[in-house]
Amino acid sequence: MEIYEPGSRDTVLGSWRCTAPVHVASGEVLRLGALVPDALPSYALRAVAVEHVMWIKDGVLAHKLMVFTEPVA
């Protein structure tokens, strides 16, 4: 899973491997204080778009979730 800096489609705020499925929908608020270095515990962003990238690697389906964000007002 990649979460992008607010307003960016190029700058990744953070990238994490997930062992379980993660569901994020546009409009949801993401509380990221525990995941982003030097962020306050209350740090939050709103998902404005979600894209799924899929490909085959060594005969197995691989998947990347890309979450684009904006600041929470």
N, CA, C and O atoms as a GROMACS GRO file, in nm:
protein
  292
    1MET      N    1   0.084  -0.116   0.000
    1MET     CA    2   0.000   0.000   0.000
    1MET      C    3   0.089   0.123   0.000
    1MET      O    4   0.186   0.131   0.075
    2GLU      N    5   0.055   0.219  -0.086
    2GLU     CA    6   0.124   0.348  -0.089
    2GLU      C    7   0.023   0.458  -0.060
    2GLU      O    8  -0.085   0.461  -0.118
    3ILE      N    9   0.060   0.548   0.029
    3ILE     CA   10  -0.020   0.666   0.056
    3ILE      C   11   0.061   0.786   0.007
    3ILE      O   12   0.178   0.801   0.042
    4TYR      N   13  -0.003   0.870  -0.073
    4TYR     CA   14   0.065   0.982  -0.136
    4TYR      C   15   0.045   1.111  -0.057
    4TYR      O   16  -0.057   1.130   0.009
    5GLU      N   17   0.145   1.200  -0.067
    5GLU     CA   18   0.136   1.332  -0.003
    5GLU      C   19   0.010   1.402  -0.051
    5GLU      O   20  -0.034   1.381  -0.164
    6PRO      N   21  -0.051   1.486   0.034
    6PRO     CA   22  -0.172   1.558  -0.006
    6PRO      C   23  -0.151   1.635  -0.137
    6PRO      O   24  -0.054   1.709  -0.152
    7GLY      N   25  -0.244   1.616  -0.230
    7GLY     CA   26  -0.240   1.686  -0.357
    7GLY      C   27  -0.141   1.632  -0.459
    7GLY      O   28  -0.132   1.686  -0.569
    8SER      N   29  -0.067   1.528  -0.425
    8SER     CA   30   0.036   1.476  -0.516
    8SER      C   31  -0.005   1.340  -0.573
    8SER      O   32  -0.070   1.260  -0.506
    9ARG      N   33   0.034   1.317  -0.696
    9ARG     CA   34   0.019   1.184  -0.757
    9ARG      C   35   0.157   1.123  -0.781
    9ARG      O   36   0.169   1.018  -0.844
   10ASP      N   37   0.262   1.192  -0.731
   10ASP     CA   38   0.399   1.146  -0.753
   10ASP      C   39   0.477   1.120  -0.624
   10ASP      O   40   0.562   1.032  -0.621
   11THR      N   41   0.449   1.196  -0.518
   11THR     CA   42   0.529   1.189  -0.396
   11THR      C   43   0.465   1.096  -0.294
   11THR      O   44   0.357   1.125  -0.242
   12VAL      N   45   0.532   0.985  -0.266
   12VAL     CA   46   0.480   0.886  -0.172
   12VAL      C   47   0.513   0.929  -0.029
   12VAL      O   48   0.630   0.951   0.004
   13LEU      N   49   0.411   0.940   0.054
   13LEU     CA   50   0.428   0.972   0.195
   13LEU      C   51   0.480   0.851   0.270
   13LEU      O   52   0.567   0.862   0.356
   14GLY      N   53   0.426   0.734   0.236
   14GLY     CA   54   0.469   0.611   0.299
   14GLY      C   55   0.427   0.491   0.218
   14GLY      O   56   0.328   0.496   0.144
   15SER      N   57   0.503   0.383   0.232
   15SER     CA   58   0.476   0.260   0.160
   15SER      C   59   0.489   0.144   0.258
   15SER      O   60   0.589   0.134   0.329
   16TRP      N   61   0.388   0.057   0.262
   16TRP     CA   62   0.388  -0.054   0.357
   16TRP      C   63   0.344  -0.182   0.288
   16TRP      O   64   0.254  -0.182   0.205
   17ARG      N   65   0.409  -0.292   0.324
   17ARG     CA   66   0.365  -0.425   0.281
   17ARG      C   67   0.255  -0.468   0.376
   17ARG      O   68   0.265  -0.448   0.497
   18CYS      N   69   0.151  -0.526   0.323
   18CYS     CA   70   0.037  -0.568   0.404
   18CYS      C   71   0.019  -0.718   0.390
   18CYS      O   72   0.019  -0.772   0.279
   19THR      N   73   0.004  -0.786   0.502
   19THR     CA   74  -0.019  -0.930   0.499
   19THR      C   75  -0.167  -0.964   0.495
   19THR      O   76  -0.204  -1.079   0.470
   20ALA      N   77  -0.251  -0.866   0.519
   20ALA     CA   78  -0.396  -0.886   0.514
   20ALA      C   79  -0.455  -0.780   0.420
   20ALA      O   80  -0.396  -0.674   0.403
   21PRO      N   81  -0.569  -0.809   0.360
   21PRO     CA   82  -0.632  -0.710   0.271
   21PRO      C   83  -0.663  -0.580   0.346
   21PRO      O   84  -0.703  -0.582   0.462
   22VAL      N   85  -0.644  -0.470   0.278
   22VAL     CA   86  -0.675  -0.338   0.333
   22VAL      C   87  -0.776  -0.273   0.240
   22VAL      O   88  -0.756  -0.269   0.118
   23HIS      N   89  -0.884  -0.222   0.296
   23HIS     CA   90  -0.986  -0.154   0.216
   23HIS      C   91  -0.984  -0.006   0.250
   23HIS      O   92  -0.997   0.031   0.367
   24VAL      N   93  -0.967   0.078   0.150
   24VAL     CA   94  -0.974   0.223   0.166
   24VAL      C   95  -1.063   0.274   0.053
   24VAL      O   96  -1.045   0.237  -0.063
   25ALA      N   97  -1.158   0.360   0.087
   25ALA     CA   98  -1.248   0.418  -0.013
   25ALA      C   99  -1.232   0.570  -0.014
   25ALA      O  100  -1.197   0.630   0.087
   26SER      N  101  -1.259   0.630  -0.128
   26SER     CA  102  -1.256   0.776  -0.138
   26SER      C  103  -1.351   0.835  -0.035
   26SER      O  104  -1.461   0.786  -0.014
   27GLY      N  105  -1.304   0.942   0.029
   27GLY     CA  106  -1.384   1.010   0.131
   27GLY      C  107  -1.350   0.968   0.273
   27GLY      O  108  -1.383   1.039   0.368
   28GLU      N  109  -1.286   0.854   0.288
   28GLU     CA  110  -1.251   0.808   0.423
   28GLU      C  111  -1.135   0.888   0.479
   28GLU      O  112  -1.046   0.932   0.406
   29VAL      N  113  -1.136   0.906   0.612
   29VAL     CA  114  -1.028   0.974   0.682
   29VAL      C  115  -0.929   0.869   0.730
   29VAL      O  116  -0.967   0.769   0.791
   30LEU      N  117  -0.802   0.892   0.701
   30LEU     CA  118  -0.694   0.801   0.741
   30LEU      C  119  -0.617   0.865   0.856
   30LEU      O  120  -0.556   0.971   0.836
   31ARG      N  121  -0.619   0.806   0.973
   31ARG     CA  122  -0.543   0.854   1.089
   31ARG      C  123  -0.405   0.791   1.080
   31ARG      O  124  -0.391   0.670   1.101
   32LEU      N  125  -0.304   0.871   1.050
   32LEU     CA  126  -0.171   0.819   1.017
   32LEU      C  127  -0.064   0.854   1.119
   32LEU      O  128   0.055   0.831   1.093
   33GLY      N  129  -0.102   0.908   1.233
   33GLY     CA  130  -0.004   0.952   1.332
   33GLY      C  131   0.096   0.846   1.373
   33GLY      O  132   0.212   0.878   1.400
   34ALA      N  133   0.054   0.720   1.380
   34ALA     CA  134   0.144   0.612   1.422
   34ALA      C  135   0.233   0.562   1.307
   34ALA      O  136   0.329   0.489   1.332
   35LEU      N  137   0.202   0.600   1.184
   35LEU     CA  138   0.276   0.548   1.069
   35LEU      C  139   0.376   0.646   1.009
   35LEU      O  140   0.471   0.605   0.942
   36VAL      N  141   0.354   0.775   1.032
   36VAL     CA  142   0.437   0.878   0.968
   36VAL      C  143   0.536   0.934   1.069
   36VAL      O  144   0.495   0.989   1.171
   37PRO      N  145   0.667   0.920   1.043
   37PRO     CA  146   0.767   0.972   1.137
   37PRO      C  147   0.746   1.121   1.165
   37PRO      O  148   0.716   1.199   1.074
   38ASP      N  149   0.764   1.159   1.289
   38ASP     CA  150   0.754   1.299   1.334
   38ASP      C  151   0.614   1.358   1.323
   38ASP      O  152   0.599   1.479   1.339
   39ALA      N  153   0.513   1.278   1.296
   39ALA     CA  154   0.377   1.330   1.288
   39ALA      C  155   0.311   1.326   1.426
   39ALA      O  156   0.344   1.241   1.509
   40LEU      N  157   0.219   1.418   1.448
   40LEU     CA  158   0.141   1.415   1.571
   40LEU      C  159   0.049   1.293   1.568
   40LEU      O  160   0.011   1.248   1.460
   41PRO      N  161   0.012   1.240   1.684
   41PRO     CA  162  -0.079   1.124   1.686
   41PRO      C  163  -0.211   1.151   1.614
   41PRO      O  164  -0.275   1.058   1.565
   42SER      N  165  -0.253   1.276   1.608
   42SER     CA  166  -0.380   1.311   1.546
   42SER      C  167  -0.370   1.336   1.395
   42SER      O  168  -0.470   1.368   1.332
   43TYR      N  169  -0.250   1.320   1.337
   43TYR     CA  170  -0.230   1.348   1.194
   43TYR      C  171  -0.326   1.265   1.110
   43TYR      O  172  -0.333   1.143   1.122
   44ALA      N  173  -0.401   1.334   1.023
   44ALA     CA  174  -0.501   1.265   0.941
   44ALA      C  175  -0.508   1.327   0.802
   44ALA      O  176  -0.486   1.446   0.783
   45LEU      N  177  -0.538   1.242   0.705
   45LEU     CA  178  -0.560   1.283   0.567
   45LEU      C  179  -0.689   1.218   0.518
   45LEU      O  180  -0.732   1.116   0.571
   46ARG      N  181  -0.751   1.278   0.417
   46ARG     CA  182  -0.870   1.220   0.356
   46ARG      C  183  -0.832   1.157   0.222
   46ARG      O  184  -0.762   1.219   0.142
   47ALA      N  185  -0.878   1.036   0.199
   47ALA     CA  186  -0.856   0.969   0.071
   47ALA      C  187  -0.947   1.034  -0.033
   47ALA      O  188  -1.068   1.042  -0.014
   48VAL      N  189  -0.887   1.080  -0.143
   48VAL     CA  190  -0.967   1.142  -0.250
   48VAL      C  191  -0.976   1.053  -0.374
   48VAL      O  192  -1.066   1.069  -0.456
   49ALA      N  193  -0.883   0.960  -0.387
   49ALA     CA  194  -0.886   0.865  -0.499
   49ALA      C  195  -0.807   0.742  -0.457
   49ALA      O  196  -0.709   0.750  -0.383
   50VAL      N  197  -0.851   0.629  -0.507
   50VAL     CA  198  -0.784   0.501  -0.479
   50VAL      C  199  -0.765   0.429  -0.612
   50VAL      O  200  -0.860   0.416  -0.690
   51GLU      N  201  -0.643   0.382  -0.637
   51GLU     CA  202  -0.615   0.306  -0.759
   51GLU      C  203  -0.554   0.173  -0.720
   51GLU      O  204  -0.478   0.163  -0.624
   52HIS      N  205  -0.586   0.071  -0.797
   52HIS     CA  206  -0.530  -0.062  -0.778
   52HIS      C  207  -0.445  -0.094  -0.900
   52HIS      O  208  -0.491  -0.084  -1.013
   53VAL      N  209  -0.321  -0.134  -0.876
   53VAL     CA  210  -0.231  -0.176  -0.983
   53VAL      C  211  -0.209  -0.326  -0.965
   53VAL      O  212  -0.174  -0.371  -0.856
   54MET      N  213  -0.229  -0.403  -1.072
   54MET     CA  214  -0.213  -0.548  -1.064
   54MET      C  215  -0.122  -0.597  -1.175
   54MET      O  216  -0.123  -0.543  -1.286
   55TRP      N  217  -0.043  -0.698  -1.144
   55TRP     CA  218   0.047  -0.758  -1.242
   55TRP      C  219   0.075  -0.901  -1.200
   55TRP      O  220   0.044  -0.941  -1.088
   56ILE      N  221   0.134  -0.978  -1.291
   56ILE     CA  222   0.172  -1.116  -1.262
   56ILE      C  223   0.321  -1.120  -1.235
   56ILE      O  224   0.401  -1.070  -1.314
   57LYS      N  225   0.360  -1.179  -1.121
   57LYS     CA  226   0.501  -1.194  -1.084
   57LYS      C  227   0.524  -1.340  -1.046
   57LYS      O  228   0.464  -1.391  -0.952
   58ASP      N  229   0.612  -1.406  -1.121
   58ASP     CA  230   0.641  -1.548  -1.097
   58ASP      C  231   0.513  -1.632  -1.096
   58ASP      O  232   0.499  -1.724  -1.016
   59GLY      N  233   0.421  -1.599  -1.187
   59GLY     CA  234   0.298  -1.676  -1.201
   59GLY      C  235   0.193  -1.646  -1.095
   59GLY      O  236   0.091  -1.715  -1.089
   60VAL      N  237   0.215  -1.545  -1.012
   60VAL     CA  238   0.122  -1.511  -0.904
   60VAL      C  239   0.075  -1.367  -0.923
   60VAL      O  240   0.154  -1.279  -0.960
   61LEU      N  241  -0.053  -1.344  -0.898
   61LEU     CA  242  -0.106  -1.209  -0.907
   61LEU      C  243  -0.050  -1.122  -0.795
   61LEU      O  244  -0.059  -1.158  -0.678
   62ALA      N  245   0.008  -1.009  -0.832
   62ALA     CA  246   0.057  -0.911  -0.735
   62ALA      C  247  -0.034  -0.789  -0.742
   62ALA      O  248  -0.095  -0.762  -0.845
   63HIS      N  249  -0.043  -0.715  -0.632
   63HIS     CA  250  -0.138  -0.604  -0.622
   63HIS      C  251  -0.077  -0.492  -0.540
   63HIS      O  252  -0.012  -0.515  -0.439
   64LYS      N  253  -0.098  -0.369  -0.586
   64LYS     CA  254  -0.056  -0.251  -0.509
   64LYS      C  255  -0.176  -0.158  -0.499
   64LYS      O  256  -0.241  -0.127  -0.598
   65LEU      N  257  -0.204  -0.112  -0.377
   65LEU     CA  258  -0.309  -0.016  -0.350
   65LEU      C  259  -0.245   0.122  -0.340
   65LEU      O  260  -0.153   0.141  -0.260
   66MET      N  261  -0.292   0.217  -0.420
   66MET     CA  262  -0.237   0.353  -0.421
   66MET      C  263  -0.347   0.447  -0.372
   66MET      O  264  -0.455   0.454  -0.432
   67VAL      N  265  -0.320   0.520  -0.262
   67VAL     CA  266  -0.419   0.608  -0.201
   67VAL      C  267  -0.373   0.753  -0.215
   67VAL      O  268  -0.266   0.789  -0.165
   68PHE      N  269  -0.453   0.834  -0.283
   68PHE     CA  270  -0.422   0.975  -0.303
   68PHE      C  271  -0.504   1.056  -0.202
   68PHE      O  272  -0.619   1.023  -0.175
   69THR      N  273  -0.444   1.163  -0.148
   69THR     CA  274  -0.503   1.227  -0.032
   69THR      C  275  -0.512   1.380  -0.043
   69THR      O  276  -0.456   1.442  -0.133
   70GLU      N  277  -0.587   1.436   0.053
   70GLU     CA  278  -0.592   1.580   0.075
   70GLU      C  279  -0.592   1.602   0.226
   70GLU      O  280  -0.625   1.510   0.302
   71PRO      N  281  -0.555   1.722   0.271
   71PRO     CA  282  -0.558   1.749   0.415
   71PRO      C  283  -0.702   1.743   0.468
   71PRO      O  284  -0.797   1.771   0.395
   72VAL      N  285  -0.715   1.706   0.593
   72VAL     CA  286  -0.845   1.710   0.660
   72VAL      C  287  -0.860   1.849   0.720
   72VAL      O  288  -0.775   1.895   0.796
   73ALA      N  289  -0.969   1.916   0.684
   73ALA     CA  290  -0.990   2.054   0.734
   73ALA      C  291  -1.037   2.054   0.878
   73ALA      O  292  -1.060   2.161   0.935
   0.00000   0.00000   0.00000
